[in-house]
């Protein structure tokens, strides 16, 4: 049972940190969550 089980997830990654696509892959492989939005932004 995951904390994200049967939830909808919005992912905002950081260009210089962890990109959104990497977080999305972790969520997809480790939970039953649905990714509704995933992006990598540059916070300057």
Residue pairs with C-beta under 8 A, 6 or more apart in sequence:
2 30
2 31
2 32
2 33
3 31
4 27
4 31
4 32
4 33
5 31
5 32
5 33
6 32
6 33
7 31
7 33
7 34
8 33
8 34
8 35
8 36
9 27
9 33
9 34
9 35
9 36
10 36
10 37
10 38
11 20
11 23
11 24
11 27
11 35
11 37
11 38
11 39
12 20
12 39
12 40
12 41
13 19
13 20
13 21
13 22
13 23
13 38
13 39
13 40
13 41
14 40
14 41
14 42
14 43
15 40
15 41
15 42
15 43
16 42
19 40
20 38
20 39
20 40
20 41
21 38
21 40
23 38
24 35
24 38
27 33
27 35
28 35
